[in-house]
Amino acid sequence: MQVILLQSYYSSMKKNEVVRLSDEIEKEYLNGNYVENIDKIAYKNASSIFLFDLNGNIKYASSGGTNSNTSIQAPTRPITINIDEVIQKMNESPNNKVSYTFKLDRFKTEIYVYGRIIPDTDTCLVIVSSIDPIDATTNVLKSQLIYVTIIALLISSIVSIFLSRRISHPLQDITKTANKLAQGNYDIEFKKAGYKEIDELADTLNYATKELAETDKVRKELIANVSHDLKTPLTMIKAYSEMIRDLSGDNKEKREEHLNVIIEETDRLTRLVSDMMDLSKIESGFASLTKTIFNLGDVVKKIVNGFDIIQDENCSIKVDIANDTYVLADKTKIEQVVYNLVNNAINHSGENKKIHIKVVNVAKRVKFFVEDNGPGISKEDLPNIWNRYYKASNTFKRTSSGTGLGLSIVKNILDKHNSNYGVDSIVGKGTTFYFDLEKVSKKDTKKESKEKKKVD
C-alpha cells in the first residue's frame, strides 16, 4: 500500500505546501518587505513566484523568471503560462483562486499552477511548482520490498518450523503416553516441556493417572471382596443343602440346625446385596432426600430397642437422650445411619460390650454420639475407615456379620445432609462416632402437621 499510494500522497502533499506558501507570501507582500523574502521562499521550495496586476502587468518575478505582455516563464523549467488565462480563471472563481495541473511530456513531469488575488489589492499571486514523478523511488521501494519479503518469509518459515517442532514434540510425547494409559498402564508419567499450557496439561494428566490408578485398585479390591463375600455364604448354603439331602434329611434336630445355617447365610447375602444397592443409589445421585421434621431421640430409642435381643450380662447399651431433639432430615436414611453406627459399635467392641449412646443439643444442631469399648483405631487407619471394604492394618477389621459397606453408606448419607461427622478413637480404649443435624423447634413441627392436614 505504501508503494502504490506514495505518488498520490506526494502530489497531494506538494499541492498543500504550495497553498501554505501562498499564505506566507501574502503576509510578506502586505508587510511591504517581500522582494528578498519571496526569493528565499522560491529558492527553498524550488518554485517560481509571480506578482502582477489585474491587467497582466508583471510587478515581481522570482529570480530567473521572465515575462512578456501575455505570458510568464518559470526559471526552473522552460514553462510558459498564459497570464490572461490565469486572470480569467481567477475572476470566474467564486473565491478568486485558481489551481490546475498540466503535464510536460518532454520532461515527463507534472506542473502545478496556483493563483489567487491578494485581498484588498489589485495584485495577483501565481506560484508555479513542478511535481516530479517518483517512479524511480517507488521502483527502489518495490525491489527492496520484494527482497525484504522473501527474507522475512524464509526467516519466519525457519522460526515457525523450529517452534512447531519444539511445541509439537512434547504434545506427541503426551499422546504416546496417553495411549499407554488407555491400555491400562498406570506406571507412567507425563513429562513437562517448559511451556505453561503444556506443563498444566501434564500436571492434570498426571493427577488423572494417579486417580485412575487408585480407582482401578479400589475396583479390583471391590471385586475381590464382593466375590469373597458372595462365594462364602453360597458355599455354605450349597454345603448344608447337600448335608440335608444326604445326611440329616430324616433327623429333625440336625435338619433344623442345618436349615438355620442356610437361613443365616441367606440373610447375610440379602444384607450385602441391599447395602450394595443402597450405596450405588446414593453415590449415583438417584437416591434423593425427602426431608421431614422428626424427633431424633425417638428414632434412636426405636433402633436400640431392636437390639434388646442381644443385650445381656456381656452386652449393655446405655442411652442418654436430651429433650426437644427435633431435626430436619430424611428420616429413613438417618435411621439407616443410626442403625449402621450402633451395629458397628456392637461388632467392634470387646467381649464385654458396653455401648454408650447420647443425643444432645449443641447450639442450633442436634448431635449424636455412639461410644464403644473396643480395641480402637490407629491414627493411620482413621482417615480410611469411611472407604468401602476398608480393612485396617490390625485394629479395625470387619467381622463376619458385617458387609464392609456400612460406614461408606453412613458417609454418603451424611454428606448429602451437609452434616458434621467424624470419629475419635484411642487404641486400647474405644471409639466414638458422631454426627449432627439441623435442629428445629416444636413450633415448626406443629406448623408442618397443620400443613399436612390441609393437604389431606
N, C-alpha and C positions, 0 to 999 in steps of 0.2 A: 504494500500500500504506500509505503514511503517513496519508492521509486516511481510508481505510477502517478502519484499526486504531487510530486516535487515541482514539476514545471508549472502547473496551475497555481500552486501555493506561492511560488516565487513571483509569478506575474501579478497575483493579487497583492502581495506584499509590496512590490515595486510601485504599483499604482497608488496604494495608500501612502507610501512615502512621498510621492510627488504631491499629493494633496496636502500633506503636512508641510512640505517645503513652501507651498503657495501661501499658507497661513503665516509662516515665518517671514517670507519676503514682503508680504503685505504690511506687516508691522514695521519692518525696516524702511519701507517706502514712506509710510505715513510719518515716521520719525525724521525723515529728511536726510539721513546719512545712510544711503543704500548702495552707492556705487561700489565701494570696496567690499562691503559685506556680501553683496549679491554675487560678486566674482568668486569669493571664497566658497559660498554655498554651491555655486555651479561647478566649481572645480572638485570640491569634495564629493559631490553626488554624481559626477560625470553626466551633467545635464546642461542644456542650453536654455538661457532665460532671456526673455524679451519683454520690453515695456513699450507700448505705442498708444497713440491717441485713437479716438473713435474714427478718425479719418484715415487711419492706416499709416500715419507718420511715426517713424521709429523714434522713441525717446532714449532707449537704452538697450544695448545688446551685450551679453556677457562676452568675455574675451574670445576673439576669433570669429564672432558672429558677423554676418553681413546682411545688408538689407537693400531693397530697391523700393520703388513706389508700390509694387504689388506683391512682394514676397519677402520672406526672411529665410536665411540659410544657417543651419546649426553648424558649429565648428567640429563637433565630434564625428559627424558623418556628412557626406555631401548630400544633405537633405534640404529640399526646398519646400516651404509651406506657404500656401496662398493666404495673404492677410485678409483679403476681402471675404474669403470663405469662412475664416475663423470668426471675424466680426459678425457676419450674417448669422452664424450658428449661435453666437452669444446672445444676439438680440432676439432670436427665436426662442431661446431657452427661458423658462419662467423664472429661474434663479440667476440668470446672466452668467451661466457657466457652461463650458463645453469640454467634452473629453471623448477621444476616439483613438483608435489604433489603426495602423496600416502596415503592411509588410513590404520590406525591401528584399526582393528575390535575389538581387545581385549579391547582397551581403548576408543573405539568409538570416535576417533579423526582423524584429517587430518594433515599430516606433509608436510610442505613446505620446499623444498631444493633449495637454490640459490647459484650458484658458478660463479666465474669469475677469470680470470688470471690478476693479477695486472700488468699494463703496465710497460714495460722496466725492468721486473724482471722475475725470473723463479718460482715465488710464486703463488700458487692458494689459493683463499679465498673461504671458504664454510661456509654458515650460515644455520643452521637448526632451524626452528621455528615451533611450533605447532599452528594450527588454531583450537582452541577448539570450539566445537559446542555450540551454544547459544539457544538451544531448550528450556531450562528452562526459559531463559529470554523472548523469544518470547511467550511462554505459559502464563507467567505472564502478558505480554502486552495484549495478546488476551483476557484473563479473565477480565483485567481492562477495556479494550475497550468495551467489552460486557456490563459490569455494567455501564460504563460511557454513552454508547449509550442509554441504557434503561432509565437511569435517565434523560438524555438530552431530550429524546422523551417525557417522562412524563411531564417534566417542560415546554417544548415547546408546548405541547398539552394544558396544563393548561393556559399558557400565550396566546396562539392563541385563545382559547375559550373565554377568558376574553376580549381580544382585539376585536374579531369579534362581540361579543355582544355589546361592547361599541360603535363600529362603526356602526353596523347594526341597533341598536335601533333608533338612530336619523334618519337613512335612512327610516326605517319603519314608523316613525312618519311623515316624509316628504311625504311618499307615501300616508298615510291615509289623510293627509291634502290636498294633490293634488287631491285625489278622491272627497273631499268636494268641491274643487274649480271647478272640472269638472262638478259637479252638479249645479253650478251657485251660490254657497255660497261664496261671496267675503268678508265676515266679519271674515276672518281667518288670522293667522299669522304663517309663517314657523319659527320654533324655531331653534336657533343655538346650536351647540354641543361642541364648543371649539376647533374644528379642522378647519384649514384654508380652505380646499376644501369644507367641508360641510357648513361652515359659508358663503363662497362666493355663494354657491348654494342657501342657504336660502335667502341671500340678493337679488339675482337675481329673485327668485320666488316671494319674497315679492314685488319687483318692478313690476314684471309682473302682480301680483294680483291687485296692485294699478292701473296699466294702463288698465287692463281688466275691473275693476270696473268703471273707468272713461269712457271707451269705451261703456260699457253697459248703463251707464247713458245717454251718448250722443245719443246712438241708440234709447233708449226709448223716449228721448225728440224729436229726429228727427221724429220718427214715429208719436208722438203726434202732432207735429207741421205740418207735411205733411198732416196728416189726417184732421186736423182742416182747413188747407189752401185749401184742396180739397173739404171738405164737405161744407164749407160756400158758395163758388160760385155754386156748384152743387145744393145746396138747393135753392139758389136764382134763378138759371136757371129753376128748376122744378116749383118753386112757380109762377114765372112770365109767364112761359109757360101755366100753368093751368089758370092763370088770363086772358091770351089772349084767351084761349079756352072757358072759362066760362063767362067772363065779357066784355073784350074790343075787341073782335073779329071784331065787326061791327063799333067800334069807332076808326076812323083813328088816331086821336091825342093820345088817350090813348094807342092804339096798338103800335104806333111808340115809345112812351115813354117806354113801357114795353120791346119792342124789343131792344132798346138801352141798357137797363139794362142787358138783356141777352147777347148782344154782348160784353159789358164791362166785364162781369163776364167770358165769354169765353176767351177774351183776357188775363184776369188775369190767368186763368188756363193754357193758352198757354205759358205765360211768366214763370210760375212756373215750368212747365214740361221742358221747354227749359233750364232754369237755372240749374235744377237738372241734366239734361243730360250733360250740359257743365261742371259742377263741377265734375261729375262722370268720364268723359273722361280725364279731367286734372289730377285728383288725381290718376287715374289708370295708367296713362302714355300713354294712347292711343292717346292723343292729342299732336302730335309733333309740334315743332316750324318750321315755314318757314320764315326765316329772310330775309328781303329785306331792302334797303335804301329808306327812305321816310321822308317827312317833317312833324314833329310832330305838328308844328303850324297849318298846313293846316288841319290835322285831327281834331284838337281842334275846329277850325273855323267851319268845317263841322258839327260837333256834336252840337255845340252851336246853329248854325242856325236851327237845328232840334227842338230846344226848343223855337223858336220865338213865337210859338202859345200861350205859357203860359206867355210871358213877357208882363207886363202892369204896371200900377202905383204901384201895390203891389209886383211886382216881376221884378227885373232887374239883368242882368248878364253883368258884366264888364270883358273885355278880354284885357290882355296885352301880346303880343307875340313878342319876340326878333327876329332878323334876323338870317338866317342861322341856323335853328334848325333841321338839318337832323340827323336822328338816324338810327341805325342798329337793327331791331327788327321784330317781326311778326306783320304786320300791322293790320290784322283782330283782333287779340287778344288785341292789345293795344287800338284799337277803342272801344272794349268792356270794357276795364279798364276805359278809359276816360268817356265813357257813364255812367257806374255804379257810378263813383265818383261824376260826375256832378248831376246825378239824385238823388243820396244820399244826396248831399248838398241841393238841392231844397226841398226834402221831409222833411229834418230836420231843416230847417230854421224857423224863426218865421213868424208871419203874414205878416210882411213887409220883404219880401225875398230879400236880397242883396247878390248876389254871385259874388266873385272876382276870376277870373282865370288868372294865369300867367304861361308863358313858357319862361324860361331864360337859358342862357348858363353859366355853372359853371365848369371852368377848361375843362376837356375832357368829360363832361357829359352835357346832356340837362335835366333840371329839370322842373317838372310840379307841380303847386300848385293850389288847389281849396279851397277857404275860404268862409264859410257861417257865418251868424249872429244868429245862433240857440242857444239853451239853453246850449250847450257844453256837455262835457262828464267828469264824475268824474274820479279821478286817479285810483280808484278801478276797474272801468269798462274798462279803456283804453286797458289793455293787452288782453281783451277777445273779443273785437269788431270784430276781424277777424274770429271768430268762426261762423260756420253756425248756423242760427236761434238763435243767442245770443240776449237776451233781458236784457238791463241794468236795474239796480235797480230802476232808476227814470228818468234819463235824456235822455237816448238813447234807444228809442223804435221804433219798426217797425211800419210804417204806413200801412194802408190798401192797399196802392198801391204797396208796396214792397213785395218781396218774401222771404226776410231774408237770401238770398244766395249771394247777390251782392258783399259784402266785402270779403267773403270767396273765390269767384271766382277771385277777384282782387288779393288777397294774393297769390293764387296758380300760376296765370299767371306771376306775378312779380317775384316770387321765381324762376320760370323757366328761366326768363331773367337775373337772378343774379342782380336784381335791388335793390337799397337802397330806401326803402319806410318807411312810418310811418305816425303818426298823432300827432298833437299838439292841445290841447284844453284847454280853460278856461271856467269854469262853469259860465253861465250867459252872456258870451260874444261871443262865437262861436267856431268853429272847423276848422282846416286846415289839409287837407290830401295832401300828396306829394309823388312823386316817381321820379327817374331819369333813364336815358337810355344812352347807349354808343353813343357818338357823332361821326359823320363822316363829312368829308368836301365835298364841291361841286364837287371837282375833282373825288372823289370816286363815286359820283352819276353819273357823265358823263361817267366814265370808265365802270360802271355797265350797262348803257344804250347801249354803244357800243358793249359790250359783248353779250347783248340780241339780238341786230340787227344781229350780226354774227351768232348766233344760229338760228335765224329766217331764 
